[in-house]
Amino acid sequence: MVQGAEVTVLSSRYIPTSPLYFGNGGIEKPLGGFDWSGGSDLFDPTTWNTVSSGKSSYQDRDVPFETSALDWPMNYIENGGTPTPASSNPHPYNIWSTQNAVGQFNAEAWFENSANPGDATDGLTPPPTNTYYDVSDKNSPNYPYPVDPSIPDVQTFAHALWNTYKDSPDATLLSDGSHEGTYGDLANPGITFVTGELQVNSKDTFKGAGVLVIRDDFDPNVDSDNTPGDEAKLDINGTFKWTGLVVIAGWRPSIDISKRANATIVGSLFGEDSVQSGGEISLDTATIVLKVRGDFEILYSNGLFTPGGPVHQFLPNVNKEVVGYRNL
């Protein structure tokens, strides 16, 4: 006779539904964004200070940041062209997903002010004012920069990918430094890990398909001090083209697109820092930095991530739900 309990747990994969997701308060200190001080309470917007000078993240006023929340179907990815805009209202895919209200605040400030004085939203499709979105309610899931607590922690997401695939024959492991070449295609997607900085030099091309994870050299499986020696960075001076999911996570991750760069992601971009201080996110010391001065385009495609798509197989299980329980 067996006594105990039988529990049935259903796990599901997180499928990206926006071109961009930066967690933990979003981009570091954009002009007009959140500026940390000793009296700031992340849960009380009335205590927030705003950045008035010395912004840490910006985009050049002459180079619009081009991102599309329209769904690029697989046939367009394979054959080229531009998909017909979705007819539903509000639009099913957001421009940006943020983890908390600070992230929403910083994303808005980055788009509105960091071009200084250009209008960064000119490069967005659909634009935030389009009727696809509900711009009247910041708490609405149809707001263009929604608060979305259901999104998994990106750092945990990156570690799950590392633990699952670092020893897989489908994985390519690259060290800190400059790289070029092709790392998978739609017919044979894979997962590529860069530990430290990925540099793409001005005359080089780095391209591939599947999942690209740029991580620092802190490994929670073996390390106790989470101050890394090699920080996660993406530094593009040449040509960068990736189809699928790009994840950058670590102590103080940064993305720098130079004026000479030509960068395109068809899929989605995840980014997040790993620093916590006193149980709260320390936005003053380490939040992801995004500097865009050259051509950078992100085109969202749901077809890459859904079951049957070339990236779905690599996405880790992140949501667990108890769907059955019985006493034995």
C-alpha positions as CSV (number, residue, x, y, z in Angstrom):
1,M,0.0,0.0,0.0
2,V,1.3,3.4,-1.0
3,Q,0.5,6.5,1.0
4,G,1.1,10.1,0.0
5,A,0.1,12.6,-2.6
6,E,0.2,12.7,-6.3
7,V,0.7,16.2,-7.9
8,T,0.4,16.9,-11.6
9,V,2.4,20.0,-12.6
10,L,2.0,21.6,-16.0
11,S,5.0,23.6,-17.3
12,S,4.9,26.0,-20.1
13,R,7.4,28.0,-22.1
14,Y,7.4,31.7,-22.1
15,I,6.8,33.0,-25.6
16,P,7.9,36.6,-26.3
17,T,5.1,38.9,-27.4
18,S,7.0,42.1,-28.0
19,P,10.2,43.2,-29.9
20,L,11.8,44.5,-26.7
21,Y,11.8,43.5,-23.0
22,F,14.1,45.1,-20.5
23,G,13.4,44.2,-16.9
24,N,14.3,45.7,-13.5
25,G,13.5,49.3,-14.2
26,G,14.4,49.3,-17.9
27,I,17.3,51.3,-19.3
28,E,19.7,53.0,-17.0
29,K,19.0,56.7,-16.3
30,P,17.6,58.0,-19.6
31,L,16.9,61.7,-19.7
32,G,13.7,62.3,-17.8
33,G,13.8,58.7,-16.4
34,F,14.2,57.4,-12.9
35,D,17.2,58.7,-10.9
36,W,17.9,56.7,-7.8
37,S,18.4,58.4,-4.4
38,G,18.3,57.3,-0.8
39,G,14.7,58.4,-0.4
40,S,13.3,56.7,-3.5
41,D,10.7,54.0,-3.1
42,L,10.2,51.9,-6.1
43,F,6.6,51.4,-5.2
44,D,5.8,55.1,-4.6
45,P,6.1,57.3,-7.8
46,T,5.8,60.5,-5.7
47,T,9.3,59.8,-4.4
48,W,11.0,59.3,-7.7
49,N,13.6,61.7,-9.0
50,T,14.1,62.3,-12.7
51,V,17.3,62.5,-14.7
52,S,17.9,66.1,-15.8
53,S,21.6,65.8,-17.0
54,G,24.3,63.2,-17.5
55,K,21.9,60.6,-18.9
56,S,23.5,57.1,-19.1
57,S,21.4,55.8,-22.0
58,Y,20.6,57.6,-25.2
59,Q,20.1,57.5,-28.9
60,D,21.6,59.9,-31.4
61,R,19.1,62.5,-32.5
62,D,19.7,61.7,-36.2
63,V,19.3,57.9,-36.0
64,P,15.8,56.8,-35.2
65,F,15.5,53.6,-33.3
66,E,13.4,51.4,-35.6
67,T,11.2,48.7,-34.0
68,S,8.1,47.0,-35.2
69,A,5.5,45.4,-33.1
70,L,3.7,44.1,-36.1
71,D,3.9,40.3,-36.5
72,W,6.4,39.3,-39.2
73,P,5.2,35.9,-40.3
74,M,7.6,33.1,-41.3
75,N,7.0,33.4,-45.0
76,Y,8.1,37.0,-44.9
77,I,11.2,36.1,-42.9
78,E,12.1,33.4,-45.5
79,N,11.1,35.3,-48.6
80,G,11.4,39.0,-47.7
81,G,8.8,41.8,-48.0
82,T,6.6,43.5,-45.4
83,P,3.6,41.9,-43.8
84,T,0.2,43.5,-43.9
85,P,-0.6,45.4,-40.7
86,A,-2.8,43.5,-38.3
87,S,-6.4,44.5,-38.4
88,S,-7.3,43.9,-34.7
89,N,-7.7,46.8,-32.4
90,P,-6.0,47.2,-29.9
91,H,-2.9,45.7,-31.5
92,P,-2.1,42.2,-30.2
93,Y,1.7,42.9,-29.7
94,N,3.2,45.7,-27.7
95,I,6.2,47.8,-28.7
96,W,7.8,47.1,-25.3
97,S,7.2,45.0,-22.2
98,T,8.5,46.1,-18.9
99,Q,8.6,44.3,-15.5
100,N,7.5,47.1,-13.2
101,A,6.3,50.7,-13.2
102,V,9.9,52.1,-13.0
103,G,10.7,50.1,-16.2
104,Q,7.6,51.6,-17.9
105,F,8.6,55.1,-16.7
106,N,12.2,54.7,-18.0
107,A,11.1,53.2,-21.4
108,E,8.8,56.2,-21.9
109,A,11.5,58.6,-20.9
110,W,14.0,57.0,-23.2
111,F,11.7,57.2,-26.3
112,E,10.5,60.7,-25.4
113,N,13.6,62.5,-24.3
114,S,16.8,60.6,-25.0
115,A,16.9,61.5,-28.7
116,N,17.2,65.1,-27.4
117,P,15.5,66.9,-29.0
118,G,14.5,64.5,-31.8
119,D,11.4,62.3,-31.5
120,A,12.5,58.7,-31.0
121,T,9.0,57.4,-31.6
122,D,9.2,58.2,-35.3
123,G,10.8,54.9,-36.0
124,L,8.1,52.8,-34.2
125,T,5.6,50.7,-36.0
126,P,2.8,51.1,-35.1
127,P,3.5,54.4,-33.4
128,P,2.4,54.6,-29.7
129,T,-0.4,57.0,-30.6
130,N,-1.9,54.6,-33.1
131,T,-5.4,53.3,-32.4
132,Y,-3.9,49.8,-32.1
133,Y,-3.0,50.9,-28.5
134,D,-4.8,52.2,-25.5
135,V,-2.8,55.3,-24.5
136,S,-5.3,56.5,-22.0
137,D,-4.6,54.0,-19.2
138,K,-1.0,53.1,-18.2
139,N,-2.3,50.1,-16.3
140,S,-4.0,48.6,-19.4
141,P,-2.3,45.6,-21.0
142,N,-2.9,47.4,-24.3
143,Y,-0.7,50.3,-23.3
144,P,2.3,50.5,-25.7
145,Y,4.8,50.2,-22.7
146,P,2.9,47.9,-20.3
147,V,3.8,46.7,-16.9
148,D,3.9,43.0,-17.2
149,P,4.8,41.1,-14.0
150,S,4.1,37.7,-15.7
151,I,7.3,38.0,-17.8
152,P,10.1,35.8,-16.3
153,D,13.2,37.2,-14.8
154,V,15.7,37.5,-17.7
155,Q,18.7,36.6,-15.6
156,T,16.9,33.4,-14.5
157,F,15.9,32.8,-18.1
158,A,19.5,33.1,-19.3
159,H,20.7,30.7,-16.6
160,A,18.0,28.2,-17.5
161,L,19.2,28.3,-21.1
162,W,22.9,28.0,-20.0
163,N,22.2,25.0,-17.7
164,T,20.1,23.2,-20.3
165,Y,22.2,23.8,-23.4
166,K,25.8,24.6,-22.6
167,D,26.8,21.0,-23.2
168,S,24.4,20.4,-26.1
169,P,25.7,19.6,-29.6
170,D,23.4,22.4,-30.8
171,A,25.3,25.0,-28.7
172,T,28.2,27.2,-29.8
173,L,30.3,28.6,-27.0
174,L,32.1,31.9,-27.8
175,S,34.5,33.7,-25.5
176,D,34.9,37.4,-24.8
177,G,36.1,39.4,-27.8
178,S,35.5,40.1,-31.5
179,H,33.7,37.5,-33.6
180,E,32.3,37.2,-37.1
181,G,30.7,34.4,-39.2
182,T,27.4,32.6,-39.4
183,Y,25.9,30.8,-36.4
184,G,22.9,28.8,-37.6
185,D,20.1,29.6,-40.1
186,L,16.3,29.0,-40.3
187,A,16.8,25.5,-41.6
188,N,19.3,24.7,-38.8
189,P,18.9,27.1,-35.9
190,G,21.0,26.7,-32.8
191,I,21.8,28.3,-29.5
192,T,24.9,30.5,-29.2
193,F,26.5,31.6,-25.9
194,V,28.9,34.5,-25.6
195,T,30.5,34.8,-22.2
196,G,31.6,38.5,-21.8
197,E,31.6,41.0,-24.6
198,L,30.6,40.3,-28.2
199,Q,32.4,42.7,-30.5
200,V,31.5,43.0,-34.1
201,N,34.2,45.1,-35.8
202,S,33.5,47.6,-38.6
203,K,34.3,45.4,-41.5
204,D,32.9,42.2,-40.0
205,T,29.5,40.5,-40.2
206,F,28.0,38.4,-37.4
207,K,24.7,36.6,-38.2
208,G,22.7,33.6,-37.2
209,A,19.4,32.1,-36.2
210,G,18.0,30.6,-33.0
211,V,18.9,31.9,-29.6
212,L,21.9,34.2,-28.8
213,V,22.7,34.6,-25.1
214,I,25.3,37.2,-24.1
215,R,26.1,36.6,-20.4
216,D,28.8,37.6,-17.9
217,D,31.1,35.0,-16.4
218,F,29.3,34.7,-13.1
219,D,27.8,31.2,-12.8
220,P,25.4,30.8,-9.9
221,N,26.0,27.0,-10.1
222,V,29.6,27.4,-8.8
223,D,30.2,31.1,-7.9
224,S,29.2,32.9,-4.7
225,D,30.5,36.4,-5.5
226,N,28.3,37.8,-8.3
227,T,30.8,40.5,-9.4
228,P,31.9,39.2,-12.8
229,G,35.3,39.5,-14.4
230,D,33.8,39.6,-17.9
231,E,30.7,41.7,-18.1
232,A,27.9,41.0,-20.7
233,K,28.2,43.5,-23.6
234,L,27.1,43.8,-27.2
235,D,29.3,46.2,-29.1
236,I,28.4,46.6,-32.8
237,N,30.5,48.5,-35.2
238,G,29.9,46.3,-38.2
239,T,26.9,44.2,-39.5
240,F,24.8,42.2,-37.0
241,K,21.8,40.2,-38.2
242,W,20.0,37.7,-35.9
243,T,16.8,35.8,-36.5
244,G,15.2,34.6,-33.3
245,L,15.8,35.6,-29.6
246,V,18.7,37.7,-28.3
247,V,19.2,37.7,-24.5
248,I,21.7,39.9,-22.7
249,A,21.9,39.6,-18.9
250,G,24.4,40.0,-16.2
251,W,25.8,42.4,-13.6
252,R,25.9,45.5,-15.8
253,P,25.0,44.6,-19.3
254,S,25.2,47.1,-22.1
255,I,24.4,47.4,-25.8
256,D,26.3,49.9,-27.9
257,I,25.3,50.4,-31.6
258,S,28.0,52.7,-33.2
259,K,27.4,55.2,-36.1
260,R,29.1,52.7,-38.4
261,A,26.8,49.8,-37.4
262,N,24.0,48.1,-39.3
263,A,22.1,45.9,-36.8
264,T,18.9,43.9,-37.3
265,I,17.0,41.5,-35.1
266,V,14.0,39.7,-36.5
267,G,12.4,38.2,-33.4
268,S,12.8,39.7,-29.9
269,L,15.5,41.3,-27.6
270,F,15.6,40.6,-23.9
271,G,17.8,42.4,-21.4
272,E,18.2,42.7,-17.7
273,D,20.8,43.4,-15.0
274,S,21.3,41.1,-12.0
275,V,22.0,43.5,-9.2
276,Q,19.9,43.6,-6.1
277,S,20.4,45.7,-3.0
278,G,18.4,45.3,0.2
279,G,15.8,43.3,-1.6
280,E,15.2,46.1,-4.1
281,I,16.7,46.7,-7.5
282,S,19.6,49.2,-7.3
283,L,19.0,51.3,-10.4
284,D,21.9,53.5,-9.5
285,T,24.7,51.0,-9.8
286,A,23.8,48.5,-12.5
287,T,20.9,48.6,-14.9
288,I,21.2,47.8,-18.6
289,V,22.6,50.5,-20.8
290,L,21.4,51.0,-24.4
291,K,23.2,53.4,-26.7
292,V,21.9,53.6,-30.2
293,R,23.9,55.8,-32.7
294,G,23.8,53.7,-35.8
295,D,21.1,51.8,-37.7
296,F,19.3,49.4,-35.3
297,E,16.0,47.6,-36.3
298,I,14.0,45.1,-34.3
299,L,11.1,43.3,-36.1
300,Y,8.9,41.2,-34.0
301,S,7.8,37.7,-35.2
302,N,5.5,35.5,-33.2
303,G,6.0,32.7,-35.7
304,L,9.6,32.1,-34.6
305,F,8.5,31.3,-31.0
306,T,5.3,29.4,-31.2
307,P,5.2,25.6,-31.3
308,G,6.6,24.5,-34.6
309,G,8.7,27.6,-35.0
310,P,12.5,27.3,-35.1
311,V,13.1,28.9,-31.7
312,H,10.4,27.3,-29.6
313,Q,12.4,24.2,-28.9
314,F,15.1,26.2,-27.2
315,L,12.8,28.2,-24.9
316,P,13.1,27.0,-21.2
317,N,10.0,26.1,-19.2
318,V,9.4,29.0,-16.9
319,N,5.7,28.8,-15.8
320,K,4.6,25.9,-13.5
321,E,1.0,25.4,-12.6
322,V,-0.5,22.6,-10.5
323,V,-3.3,21.1,-12.5
324,G,-4.0,18.0,-10.5
325,Y,-3.7,16.7,-7.0
326,R,-4.9,13.6,-5.2
327,N,-4.3,11.7,-2.0
328,L,-2.9,8.2,-2.3
